[in-house]
Amino acid sequence: MRTTRLLQSAVLLLVAASAAPAVAGCDYDPGTSAGTASHVFPRDDVFRPLLADPKEPRFYASYHRVNFRTGDVRAGRDTDVIHSGFIGAGENIGLWTRRAAASCDGVQISLFGGVFAQFDLSISSGDLINTDFLVGIPVSVRRGPWSFRGRLLHQSSHLGDEFLVRNRAIQVKNFGFEMLDALVSYDHGRLRAYGGLGVVFNSSTDFDPLAFQAGVEARVPWAPEWKLLGLVPTPVLGVDFKTWQQQDWDATWNAVAGLEFNRPGDNARLRLVGTLLHGHFPFAQFFDDTEVDAYGLAVQFEL
């Protein structure tokens, strides 16, 4: 019954979003690049950050109740459930952009980096489980409602020392890879859908190279006069879907829903969202053999 109500609420939000006016501007706001041809260090991007991807570069802190259905994280425990804190710190930094005057159509080259860590809060010391480091170069393009992002990226992962001491059965792997990925996105009103492919071309371990990602997002604006400390609240919903050849194409999806706050004319975003994760644990060497069900609350911030 509870799942049915959640699905009904999601459908209503999507319908309302599709009927709302279209999003103007490049990232979220209108006219940020009006009258310009090309410049360095743009404040936004012609490709929006993905709302529900747990490894999208942004600043966030979240609490999760994680049920490990498979994998070595359960080693030495009398329960498969832990309380965990996820922390992310990352940003996409625009280096150069060229855009049509009074339009967001154009191209941009950026640099991104991110650090994503998970902590075991079931232990009083809050042991660090793992840290993922990502860095890469995105190239993004927009023309009307269509946008594209291609990235060359590197990831390396490192398990926490205290976690390894408490879980001696875990075999440490030198886990890291380089990857090319590409996404195509389409905006329709307040709805957005995207999809694309990735190819791992270099890895420190045996790694099947192919990956697929897709997702849908919705934003439903409230009346602009409804403000909290000068910030306009907007209900948001996003679902991100991933599947990897390395995982035998098993599906993993992450969903977020909640409120987004921004000051009109400013690209900075604060979000308070609930999260649901089902499938493979998206972090570290647990990536291909650890399946979880997790839910929690997150605070996200984007510049």
N, C-alpha and C positions, 0 to 999 in steps of 0.2 A: 504493500500500500504506500509506504513512504517513497519507494523508488518510483512508483507510478506518479505520485504527486510532483516529484522532482522533474520527471520527464515532461509532465503537463506544463509546469512553470517554464521550463526551457523552451518548449514550443511556442508558448504565448510571447515570451521575450523575443524570440526570433521573428515572429509575425509582426510584432510591434516595430522591431528594428527595420524590417524591410519596407515598412510604410513611412518611416521617418525621413526627413530631408537628408540628402547626401552630405557626406563629410566634405567640407571644402578645405583646400590647402594641402600641404605636402605631408607633414607628419600628422598633426591633429588640427592645426589652426590655419585660418585663411591668410594669404598674402604675405607669408614670411619671406618669400623670395621675389615679390613683385618688383618689376623694374630692373632686375639684375640680369646679367649675362653669365658671368662666371666669377667665382671668388673662392678663397681658401677658408678653412675652418667654419663651415656652415654649422648652425646650431641644431638643425633637424636632419632628416633623411627623406629621400623620395620613396623609400620602402619602410613601412611601419614595423616596429618591433612586434614580434609574435606574442600574443597575450598569454597563451597557455603552455608554451614550451618551457619546461623547467630549467633548461640550460641556455635560455636567451640572456644575453648580457644585460643585467640590471642590478639594482641593490634590493635585497629582500631578506627577511627573516621569517621563519615559519615554524610552527609546531605540528608534528605528525604522530599519529598512532599507526605504527607499521606492523603488519602481520606478514612475516616471512614464510611463504608457503614452500619454498625450496631454497637451497644454497647453504654455504658454510657460515654465514653470519649467525646462524642458529647454534653453532657448535658450543658446547659447554653450558648451555642454558636449560632451564627447566620449563621455558615457555618460548613460543615462537613470536610473541608480541613484545615490542619495545616502544617506548616513547622517545621520539627523536626530534632534534632541532636541525633544520636545514638553513644554511646561510649562504647568500650569494653576494658578490661584489664585482660589478663589471659595467662596462660602458662601451658604446659605439661612438667613436670620435671621427667626425667628418674632417677629411683632409682637403678635398677639393670638390666643387660642384659646378655644373653648367646647366642653366635652366632657361626656358623661354620666358620672356618678359610677362609679368602678371600671371604666371602659370607655374604649376609644379612639375610640368613635363620637363624631363631632363635626365642627367646622369650624375652619379656621385661615386667617389672613391673614398673609402673610410679605413679605419683601423679599429679592431675591437679586441678586448681582453676581458677575461672573467675568471674568478676563483669561486668554486662551489664546494662547500664543506658540509658534512653531516656529523652530528654528535649523538651519542647514546645518553639520553637523559634519564633512562631507567637506573643508571648508576649515579651515585651522589657526586662523583668526580666529573661527570659529564664527558666521558672519554670521546676523543676525536676518532671517528670511524674512518673517514677518508677525505681527501681533498683532490678535486679535479682542477687542473689549470688549462684554460683555453686561450688561444691567441690566433688572430687571423686577419685577412684583408678581404673585406666585402666590396663588391662593385654592384651598385643598384641603379635601376633605370625605371622611369615612370612615363607612361603615355596615357592620359585620360584615366579611366578606372583600372587600367592594367599596370602592374608593377612587377619588377623582377629583381631578385638578389642572387648573385653568385659569390661563393666564398672559397678561399683557400685557407684551411685552418689546421692547427696542431692541437692535440690534447695529450696531456700526461697526467697520470693518477698516482697518488701516494697514500698508503694506509697509515693510520695513526699508530704511534708506538705503544700507547697504553692498550689500545684495542688489540694489537697483536700479542701483547703479553697475556691478556685475558682469553685470547682465542688462538692457542698454539696449534690447533689443527688446521688453520688456514695456511695455504701455501701461497707465498708472496710471488706475484708476477710483475715483471717489468712491463707494465701496461701503458701503451701510448701509440698514437697513430697520426698520420697526416691524411687529409681528406679534402676532396672537392665536392661541394654541394650546390644545388641551385633550386630556387623556388619561384613559382609564378603565382601572383596574387590578383584577385579581382574584387573590386568594391562595388556593391550595389546598395545604394542608400546607406543605412547603418549596418548592413551585413557585409561580411568579408569572408571569402573562401580562398584557400591556397593549397598548393601541392607541388611536389618535386622529388628529385632523386639525389642521392649522394654516392660517391665512390671513394673507398679507402684505397690509396695507392702506395702507402708505405706503413708498416706496422712492426713493432718490436716483438709481436707474437703472431702465430698463425691466425689469419683473420680473413673471413669471407668478405668480399669488398662492398657488396651492394646494400643500399638502404633506401627506404621510401618514407616520405613524411607528407601529411596532409592535415588540414584543420579548418575550422569555421569559427567566426567571432561575431559578436553582436554588441552594439552600444545603443542604448535608448536614452536620449537626452531628456532631462526634466526641464521644467520651466526655468529659464536663466535667472529669474529673480529669487529662486530658492538657493540660498547660499549659506555656508557655514564658515565663518572667519574669512569671508571673501572667496571661498572655494565653491565651485559648482559641482554637485554630486551627479554622477551618471551611472546607472546600473549597467553592468557588463557581464558577458558570458563568453567563455571560450573553451573549445575542445581541441586538443592537439593529439594526433595519431601518428605513431611511428612503428615501423617494422624493419628488421634487419635480417639479411641473409645469415649472419652470424648466429642469430637466434632462431634459425629455421623458420623465419617469417612469422613468428608468433607476434600477435598484436599487443602493443602497449599504448594506453591512452591516458592522458592527463586532462582533467577538467577543472576550470576555475569559474566562480560566480561571486559577484559582490558589488561593491561600489567603488567608483573611480572619482577622484577629486582633482580639479584643476582650477587655476585662475584664468579667466578669459584672456586670450592673447598670449598665453605662456605655454610652452611645450612641456614643462615639468608636470609629472603625474604622480599622485599618491593613490594607492589602491588598498582596500581591505577586502580580502576574498577568502572564501572557503575553497578547499582543494580536494580532489579525488584522484588517486593514482591507482591504476590496475594494469598489471603486466610485469615486465622486467624492471628491476631496479636500474634507474638510468645513470648510475654513477659507478666509476671505478672498475676494477677487475670483476666485480659482481655482475657486471653488465649482461653477460650471456648465460649465466647459470642460476641466477637468483630471481625468483618471482615473488611479487608482493601485492598486497592490497593495503592502501594507506589513505588516510583522510586527515585533514587538519585545517588550520587557519594560517594565513600569511599576510604580511604587510610588505608591499612592493613600492619601490620608488624609482622613477625614471626621470632623467634630466632632459 
